[in-house]
Amino acid sequence: MKKLTLALSILTLSTSVVYATNADLTGDAAAGKTKSLLCASCHGADGNSFNPLWPKLAGQHTSYIVQQLNAFKSMNRQDPTMFPMALPLSEQDMLDLAAYFSSQTNKIGSADPDLVKSGEKFYRGGNKETGVPACIACHGPQGKGNPAAKYPAVNGQHAQYSEKQLKDYKTEIRKPEGNAAIMRDIASKMSDEEMHAVTNYMQGLY
């Protein structure tokens, strides 16, 4: 009995030490810049990607970047390109990369003039008839998100990338966890036209 108690005490203590150590980790932007060299080919040296289907990381919340890297690594979020990139990353690597990209300036795009009004209406008011809440409730009036809740910044993000994510939520290709799980329900009620309009609006939001 004494041996069992001692073993449990050691296990509890070691677990506490691990959590304490992880909690003490902080990101180093300078180290993240060095580690981001492989990321640059897709996401750009400063986190502003050129391909509209690859997300901009510049200015994104560190908490969200780390969360998504962990999701890719565990394959909870599946992507054949990101999985091998995330697999070798340690928690410190992720924090460093997140610190670097979050410190960069997001280069805001422009919205399609023909979609601004309908996109803004949906972003700010949702669709009461279909039960879709306003995007502003979680992502804020300027689309800067909520880092504490891990709601990402969506302002300035490529419209094509954002639209694809909404469609992936709707078809359950992308299966969000935690607070983001609400996106699956929201996207399932959105029409293709609504997705197209609101993501164009967000692309030019600042």
C-alpha positions in Angstrom: 0.0 0.0 0.0 2.9 2.3 0.9 4.5 1.6 -2.5 1.3 2.3 -4.3 0.9 5.6 -2.4 4.5 6.6 -3.2 4.1 5.7 -6.8 0.9 7.8 -7.1 2.6 10.7 -5.3 5.5 10.6 -7.7 3.2 10.4 -10.7 1.1 13.3 -9.5 4.2 15.4 -8.7 5.8 14.6 -12.1 2.6 15.6 -13.9 2.4 18.8 -12.0 6.0 19.6 -12.9 5.2 19.0 -16.6 2.2 21.3 -16.5 4.1 23.9 -14.6 7.0 23.8 -17.1 4.6 24.0 -20.1 2.8 26.9 -18.5 6.1 28.7 -18.1 7.1 28.4 -21.7 6.9 31.6 -23.7 7.5 32.3 -27.4 10.7 33.9 -28.7 10.0 35.9 -31.9 13.6 36.1 -32.9 14.0 32.3 -32.6 10.6 31.9 -34.4 11.9 34.0 -37.3 14.8 31.5 -37.8 12.5 28.5 -37.5 10.0 30.0 -40.0 12.3 29.6 -43.0 10.5 26.4 -44.1 7.1 28.1 -43.5 8.1 31.1 -45.7 7.7 29.2 -49.0 3.9 29.0 -48.5 3.1 31.6 -45.9 5.6 34.3 -46.9 8.6 35.5 -45.0 6.5 37.9 -43.0 3.4 35.7 -42.8 1.6 37.3 -45.7 1.1 34.4 -48.2 0.8 35.0 -51.9 -1.4 32.1 -52.8 -5.0 33.0 -51.8 -5.6 29.4 -50.7 -2.8 29.5 -48.1 -3.6 31.5 -45.0 -2.0 34.6 -43.9 -0.4 34.2 -40.5 0.8 37.7 -39.9 -0.9 39.3 -36.9 -2.7 36.1 -36.0 -3.1 35.3 -32.3 -0.3 33.2 -30.8 -2.9 31.0 -29.0 -4.7 30.2 -32.2 -1.5 29.4 -34.2 -0.3 27.1 -31.5 -3.7 25.4 -31.3 -3.8 24.8 -35.0 -0.2 23.5 -35.2 -1.1 21.0 -32.5 -4.2 20.0 -34.4 -2.2 19.4 -37.5 0.4 17.4 -35.5 -2.3 15.2 -33.9 -4.2 14.9 -37.2 -7.3 16.3 -35.6 -7.1 18.8 -38.4 -6.0 16.9 -41.5 -3.8 18.4 -44.2 -1.2 16.4 -46.2 1.1 19.4 -46.4 0.9 20.6 -42.8 1.1 17.3 -41.1 4.7 16.6 -41.9 5.6 20.2 -41.2 4.0 20.2 -37.7 5.0 16.6 -36.7 8.6 17.4 -35.6 7.7 20.6 -33.8 8.1 20.8 -30.1 5.8 23.0 -28.0 8.6 25.6 -27.8 9.0 25.5 -31.6 5.2 26.2 -31.9 5.3 29.1 -29.4 8.4 30.6 -31.1 6.8 30.4 -34.5 3.5 31.9 -33.2 5.4 34.7 -31.5 7.1 35.6 -34.7 4.1 35.5 -37.0 1.8 37.3 -34.6 4.3 40.1 -34.4 4.2 40.7 -38.1 1.8 43.2 -39.8 -1.1 41.7 -41.7 -1.4 43.3 -45.1 -5.1 43.9 -45.5 -6.6 43.0 -48.9 -9.6 44.6 -50.6 -13.2 43.5 -50.8 -15.2 43.0 -54.0 -17.2 46.3 -54.2 -20.2 44.4 -55.4 -20.2 42.2 -52.3 -19.3 44.7 -49.6 -22.9 45.6 -48.6 -24.2 42.0 -48.5 -21.0 40.8 -46.8 -21.1 43.5 -44.1 -24.8 42.8 -43.5 -24.2 39.2 -42.9 -21.0 39.7 -40.8 -22.8 42.2 -38.5 -26.3 40.6 -38.4 -26.1 37.0 -39.5 -29.2 35.5 -40.9 -32.1 35.4 -38.4 -34.3 33.3 -40.7 -31.8 30.4 -40.8 -30.5 30.9 -37.3 -27.0 32.0 -38.2 -25.5 34.3 -35.6 -23.5 37.4 -36.6 -19.8 36.9 -37.1 -19.1 40.0 -35.1 -20.2 38.3 -31.9 -17.0 36.1 -31.8 -14.6 37.8 -34.2 -15.3 41.4 -33.2 -16.3 44.5 -35.2 -12.9 44.7 -36.9 -12.5 41.0 -37.3 -9.6 40.8 -34.8 -11.0 37.8 -33.0 -10.6 36.8 -29.3 -7.2 35.3 -28.3 -8.5 34.1 -24.9 -11.3 32.1 -26.6 -9.0 31.1 -29.5 -11.3 32.8 -32.0 -9.0 33.8 -34.8 -8.5 37.1 -36.4 -10.3 37.0 -39.8 -9.7 40.6 -41.0 -7.5 40.8 -44.1 -7.5 37.0 -44.5 -7.6 35.7 -48.1 -11.3 35.4 -49.1 -10.6 32.1 -51.0 -9.0 30.6 -48.0 -11.7 31.7 -45.6 -14.4 30.5 -47.9 -12.8 27.1 -48.3 -12.7 26.8 -44.5 -16.4 27.5 -44.2 -17.1 24.9 -46.8 -14.8 22.4 -45.0 -16.7 23.0 -41.8 -20.0 22.5 -43.6 -19.0 19.2 -45.1 -17.2 18.2 -41.9 -13.8 17.9 -43.7 -12.6 20.2 -40.9 -13.8 19.2 -37.5 -13.1 22.0 -35.0 -12.6 21.4 -31.3 -13.4 23.4 -28.2 -15.0 26.8 -28.7 -14.5 26.6 -32.4 -16.9 23.6 -32.6 -19.7 26.2 -33.1 -18.3 26.9 -36.6 -19.6 23.5 -37.8 -23.2 24.4 -36.9 -22.9 27.9 -38.3 -21.4 26.9 -41.6 -24.0 24.1 -42.1 -26.7 26.8 -42.2 -24.9 29.1 -44.6 -25.5 29.3 -48.3 -22.6 29.4 -50.8 -23.6 33.0 -51.6 -23.4 34.0 -48.0 -20.0 32.4 -47.6 -18.7 34.1 -50.7 -20.0 37.6 -49.7 -18.9 37.5 -46.1 -15.4 36.2 -46.8 -14.9 39.0 -49.4 -16.0 41.5 -46.8 -13.6 40.1 -44.2 -10.7 40.3 -46.7 -11.0 44.1 -46.7 -11.9 44.5 -43.1 -9.5 46.4 -40.8 
